[in-house]
Amino acid sequence: MGVVGVDHVQLAMPAGGEGEARAFYNTLLGLEELDKPEILKARGGVWFAAGINQIHLGVEADFNPAKKAHPGLLVRDIMILGKKLSEAGIQVDWDENLPHYRRFYSEDPFGNRLEFLEPIPLADDA
């Protein structure tokens, strides 16, 4: 018995934001869009996956972006991703306060905070 993993993280978005979510999460970040179960489609929102991990964006009537709480997304080639986001006009705030990681914070189109991390190989691993 006990928690064995995380199936998904849910972030909120305003009604009608599915197109912006797709442009950011699918087109820019490269996450795969998932089909929502038929019974849940009427609620709006959109789901994405990176491997077995999922991010669900759900419509919230009184939407307020998550400014502190956030998912930490493991990435490959973080320098390239940071440049890609910057070139798309998205603010990238680099942070060096976590040993053994390159990382930055950014926001999705709705103002939800996102953390992007890439482990730095230890000298023994190189």
Buried (B, 14 or more C-beta within 10 A) or exposed (E): EEEEEEEBBEBBBBEEBBEBBBEBBBEBBEBEBBEBEEEEEEEBBBBBBBEEBBBBBBBBEEBEBBEEEBBEBBBEEBEEBBEBBEEEEBEBEEEEEEEEBBBBBBBBBBBBBBBBBBBBEEEEEE
